Amino acid sequence: MELTKSNINLIFGLKLKQLRQSRNLSLSELASRSSLSVSYLNEIESGKKYPKADKILALAESLGVSYDKIVSSKLNKSLAPIGELLDSNILKQLPIYHYGIDINKLIALLANAPVQLSAIVSTIIEIAKSSEMSRNIFSRTALRIYKEINENYFQELEDEVDNFKKENKIGDISSDSLLNILQGKFNYSVDKGKLNNYKELSQIRAVVNNGEKNIIYTNKFLSKAQLAFIIGKEIAYNYLDISDRSYLYPASNLDSFDQLLNNFRTSYFSTALMIPKQEIIKDFGDFVNLPKWDKRFLIKLLSKYQVTPEMLFQRISNIAPKYFHINKFYFLRFNYNLIKDEFELSKELHLNTKQNPGGYHNNEHYCRRWISIGVIEELKNKQNKKINLNQTVIGIQNSKFINSGDKYLSISIAKPNRITKNTFSSVTFGFLIDNELESKINFLNDPKIKIIDVNDTCEYCMLTNCKERVAQPTSVNYKIEADKIKEAITNLISENK
């Protein structure tokens, strides 16, 4: 087991405390025996300090154990799960300190917990190892929850954007104006050709060479909006003085919560820079006050701000809870591979809603009735002969979830992926329909908006006449069989008393 210095301190402190308590010694009694102060012993046991050799020897003699035993990182059975937890990558994925939790105190609580809790810790570690949960899910789930707790609005980042614009006397935002700032103030240059000379990098949007002279190697197929977003993020990394980061776009190898959080913060900064707060508040107000649904309004907004659909929806997700008190929604991004005929849910945010439609991270088949998938199918059908990278498909539906009864006003935008061939993406914003939303969105009951029965996944769907079904309802059938067995057992017991 390879332990960091801080973890070694924690393990030593836990072992010392366990040895002391097994001998029914108080801190003051051990202090008296070892000629060390109570406060110093308390710091050792809490993992804040690691004693020098002479003090370790004094502690070993006071406790009646060998020097080697007390310094060994080998843990007894009751503490072994704690050691595994420290040695694993899990704690790095969880934003413990961001929630005001002291890692030392958490470990101390776990060390004093019953054996049953140790079993749970061991189970979590095994699941994480087998499913790579620690790398792929833990930190991303933690980030999603972090955003939900803050209702996806971060005033300090809004203030930083305002300060940056004032300092640099920025009026109209464009990729050219941002590039001038990046080059002049932060010593960057942009190379728009060399990246595509490497086949292995054809799916990468940009690579940043961080050095004395910073260079961004960008994919030549980027749109102006995508390039502006990357430039805005690089400005954010420098202006916010963030160094713990990925140098690839899209970001990869984000093995800690801090890197994920920094990636989110710079994305938030860049989007807020491109879509000014006061303007989008006015525009979104005009949008929800439309008497009838009109997709042309969204097309105008995309043109006005020169941004991607994802940037527009992400910005709306920032201001809708804060300024319109519309705080029950989901955001999804789907990718579709035309060759493999596969849909991938690549990003999600749920604010004050149940975990539908999303949150699965498994191999089940998402409901093909979702507008997220419907707009991709429409886009695919329109581009059978030749891919038009600038074509956009916008759709809307009233999604009624059969299992939960939840209803969402779901708006989705699909576009071809400019970087990855034969790939389409859609972003969807779904507002939970309740009495409050009905009073805020004028076009909510537009008869042109179809009401569609949907579900989470095919495997969990009980619809028998679904033409869009792509997998059998295996999970539903399993539950039905389990319920039958349970009912039969109940009948057996009641009928034979």
N, C-alpha and C positions, 0 to 999 in steps of 0.2 A: 504494500500500500504506500504510494507516494503522497506525502502530505506537505502542504505549504507551511510556512513558518507560523501563520496565525492558527492553522489547524493543529499543528503540533502543540502550541500553547493551550488550545482548548482541550485536546486529548490528555495532556499532562495534568491539567487542572481537574478534569473529570476523574482521572485515576486517583489523584491525591484525595479528592473529596470522598470517593468511594472507599478508599483504604481507611481514611479517618473515621468515617461513619461505621464501617464494619468493626472497628475497635471501640465503638461507643465513645469517641473522643469529641469534645467540643473544639471550636477554633481556639479558644483561650487555653485549653488544656494542651493542644498540640503546639501552640505558641510557646507555652512554658517549657515543654520538653525539648523543643528544637531551638530555643532562644531566638525565635523570629517573631515579629510583631503580628498581631491579629489582622491589622489592615493589610500587611504585606501578604499574608496567607490568603486573605480574601481575594486579593488581586490575582494571585496565582490560580486559585480555584475557579475564578471567573474567566480565565484565559487571557487576562490582560498582560500578565508578565510571566516570563520563564526564568526560574532561578539559576544562579551560577552553580558550578559543580560542588563547591563547599557547602552551599545551602541545601542542595539536593541530597548530599551525603548525610547532613544533619537530619533531614526529613526521613530518609530511609532508616536511619538508626532509631529514630523516635517511633517509627511505625513497625519496626521489626522485620523489614524486608531488605533485600539486596539492592544495591545501587542500580544494577542492570535491570532488575525487574521494574523499578519505578520509572526508569527513562525509556523502557521499551515501548514502541508504538503498538505492540500486540495487545489487543483488548480482550477482556473476558467476554463470556457469552452475552451478558446483559448489555454491554456497551458496544458489542460488535456492529449492530445495525447503525449506531451513531457514526462509527468510523467509516462505514460504507457510504453513508450519506455525505459525510465530509469529503470523501475521496471521489464521489461521483460528480457529475456536472450539473446536477439538479439545482443545487442552491445558487449556482451562477445564473440559472435561467429565471429565478424568481426575484422580483423586485422588492425583497424583504425590507431593505433599508429605506426604500422610497415610501413605504407605508409606516415608517417610524418604528420598525421592529429591530431590536438589537439581536444580532445573530448569536452572540454569546449567551444571551438570556434564553433564546429559543432552544439552543443546544442543551443548556442546563435543564430546561423544562422537560425536554425529551429524555434526557439521561435519568431524570427522577420519575419518569412515567412508568406505569405498570408494564409488565411483559407483553400484554396484548397490544399496546401501542407500538412497542418495538417490532412486533410482527407486522403491523401495518406499514411501518417505515420500510422494512425489508421487502414487503410486497410491492410498494411503490417503486423501489429501486429496481426490482426485477422487471416490472412492467416497462419502466423507462429504458432499461437496457435492451429489452427484446423488441420494442417498437420505436426506438430512437426518440421517444417522447421528450426526453430532456433537451434534445437539440432542436427538434422541429415543432413541438407543440407547446411545451411549458412556457417559454418566454413569450411566444406569440399570443397565447391565451392570456398571460399576465398583462401584456400590453393592451389587448382588447379591453380587459376589465379596467385597466388604468384609465383608458379613454372614456369608458362608460361612466366611471365614478365622477369624472370631471365634466360629464355631458359633452365631451368632445370639443370643449371650448377652453382655450388657454390664454388668459388675459396677458400674461407676461410675454408670450410670443407675439401677440397683437401689438403690444407696446414696443417690442424690439423692432418690428417691421415699421411702425410709425417713426421711431427714432432713426432708423436707417434711411428712410426716405427723406426726412428732414435734413439729416447730416449731408446727404448727397444731392439734395435739391432735385429730387426726382418728381417729374410730373407724369407724363404718359409712360407706361411701362411697355417695353418691347424687348425682344431677344437681343436686338442691336444695342439698346441703351444699357441693358444689364451686362452684355458682353464688354462694353467699353469700361464699365466699373470694375468688372472682374479682371480685366487686363491692366487697367491703369492703377487701381488701388491695391489689388492683391497679387499682382505679378503673375498672371496666368496667360497662357496662349492656347489656342484651340486648333487642333489638327483634324480636318474633316476627311482625310483620305487614307492614312496608313492603316487604320484598324481593319478595314475590309480586305487588306492584303493577306490577312491570316484567316484561313478557313475556320479554325477553331474558335475564332472570336465573332463569327458572323451573327450569332444570336445576342451578342452583347451590345448594349446601347452606347456605353462609353467606358473608357478606362482612364483613371487619373494617375498621372505620374507625379507623385508628391516629392518635391526636392527643392533645390535652390531656385529653380525656375519651374513652376508648376505647369504641366501640360495636360490638357484634356484631349484624348483621342476619341473622336465621336464617330458613330456609325453614319455612313453617308445617306442612309435611308430615313434618318430621323426627320420628323416634321418640325416646323418652326416652333410649335407649341411644346413638343418634347424637348427640343434643344433649350428653349427658354426655361423650362422646369429644371433641367440639369444645371444650368448656369445659376439659377436662383438657389439651388441647394448648395452649390459650391460657395456662393456668397454667404449663405447661412452658416456653413461649417467654419468659415473664416471669421465672420462678424460675431458669431456666438462663441468663438474660441473653442470649438469642439475638435478633439484629435482622435478620440476612440471611435473608429468608423470603418466602413468598407470603402475601398477605392474603385469599386465596380458599380455599374448601373445596368440592370437593377442590382441592388445590394445583395451580396451573398456572403456566406460564412459568418453570419451574425450569431456568434455563439454565446452572447451574453445579453441580458436584458438592457444593459446600458447602451450597447450598440444598436439594438432595436429601437430604444427610446430616442437615441440621437438621430437615427434615420427618420423616425416619425417627426421629430421636432424640426429638422431641416426641410422635410416635405411640407409641413404645416407652414413654415416661414415662406417657402418658395410660392406656395399656392396663395397665401395671403398677400404676397407681394404682387402677384399677377392679377388677383381679383380683390380690389380694395374693399374694405369692410362696408363703408357707407354706401358704396354703389351697389353691392350685391344685396344689401338689406333692402334698398329701394326696389331693385329688380325682382327679388323674390316676393316682395310685397305685391308688386304688380302681377306677378305670376299667379299667386294664390287667389287674387281678386278677379282673374279672368272669368267671364260669365260662362264660357264653354272651353272645353279642352282644345288646345291649339299647339301642336308640336312645333310649329314655326317659331313660337316664342323661344323655345330652347335653342333652336338653330341660330336665332339672332344673338342669344347670349354667348354661344360658343364663338360666333364670329366677332362679337364685340370685344371679348376678353382675349381672343386668340389662344384658347386653352383646349385641352383634351376634355372629353366628357367626364372622365374620372376626376379631373381637377375641379370641374364645375360642381359635380355632386359632392365631392369631399368638402368644398367650401360651403355649400348649402348645409351640409351636416354640422358645420361649425356654428353657423349663425341661427339656424332654425330653432334650436332649444333656447338659446340665450335671448333672442329678440322677438321670437314669435310664439314661444312656449309650446312649440311643436317638438316634443321630446320623446316620442314613441315611434321609432322607425328602425329599419335595417338598411344596410348598404352591402351590396354584393358585387364581386367582380368574377366573371366566368371567362375561362379561356376554352376555345374549341379547336381541336386538331382535326382538320378535314381528312387527312390520310388515315389516322387511327380511329376516326369517328368517336372521339372521347371528349367529355366535358370535365373541366377541372375547376373547382371552386378555389380561387387563388387569394381572395381577400374578403373579409366580412367584418361588419360592425353591427352590434345590436344595442340599441339604447332603449332601456325600459320595456323590452319585449321578451316574449318567450323565445326559445331557441328554434324558431322556424321562420324562414326557410334556410337553414344552414346549421353550422356547428357540428358536422358529422365527422369529417376527416376519416372516412372509411371507404370501403369499396362498393357501397350501395349506389344505386342509380337515382339521381335526382329526378324529381317529377318533371316530365317533358312538357307539362302544361304551364310551367312558369313562363312569365313574359321574358325573363332573362335568357331562356333557351329559345323562346319563340322568335325574338328579334334576330338571333344568330341564324336560325333556320331560314328566316325571310331573307337575310343578307346573303346566305349561302345560295339560295335559289336564284337570286338576282345576279349572282356572279359566276354562274356555271361556265360561261365561256371565257371571260376575261376578268381578272381581279382589278377593281377600281379602288385604289388605296384611299381615295378621298370620299368614297360613298359612306353615308350614314343612314342607319335605320333606327327610327324611334317608335316605341310602342308603349301602350298603357293598358292596364286591365285592373279590375277589382278581383283580387285573389282571395277566394274563400277556402280556408284550410279545413278539410273535412274532419281530421282527427281532433284538432283543438277548437275549431269554431272561429278562430281569429280571421279577421278580414283586413286586407291591406290594399291601399291604392298604390299600385306598383308601376313605376315609370322606368323604362329601360332604353339604353342607347347602345347600339352595336356598330363596330367598325372593324375593318380588316387590320390585322397586325402588320405594321410597316416593316418590322425587323424579321419576324419569323414567317417564312412562306407557308401558305395553306393553313393559316391560323387566324381565327376571328376572336374578338373579345367583346364582352358586354358588361356594362355597369348598370346597376339597378338601385333605385331608391324606392323603398316601400314604406308608406306612412300607415301606421295602425289606425284603422277606422273606428272611432268611437264618437260619442256626443260632442266632445271637445273639438275633434278634427272637423266634424261636419259644420261647425260654426266658423271655421277658419279658411277652408278651401271652397270657394264658390262653385267650381266646376265639378265637385265631387260626385254629384248625382247626374252628371251629363249622361243621357241615355245612350250616347255613342260609345261609352265605356262599358265593355262587356264584363259581365260577372262570370268568372270561371272557377269551377270547383277544382282545387288543386290539393296536393298532399306533400309530405316531406320527401319520401323516396318510394320507388315502386315496391320495394320489399316490405314497406310498412303500410301500403295502400290497400284498402278493402274494396275499392271500386271494381265491379265485375265487367263493366262494359267500356273500359278505357281503351280507346283506339291507339293512344300514344304510349301505352305500357311497353317497356323494353326489358322487364324482368318480372319473374313471378313473385307473389307476395309471401316469400318464405318466412319472414319475421312474423307476419300476421298469422300464418298457418301454425307456426311453432307456438305462439301464444294461445291460439284456439285449442290446440291439443293439450297444452299445459292446463288450461282452464277446465277442459273435460275431465282430465285426470283428477284434478282437485275436487271437482263436483262429485265424481264417482266415489272418491274416498269419503267425502262427507256423507253421501247416501249409504255407503257401506256401514259406517259407524252408527248413523242414526237408525237404520233399519234393523240392526242386529244388537240393540241394547238388551 
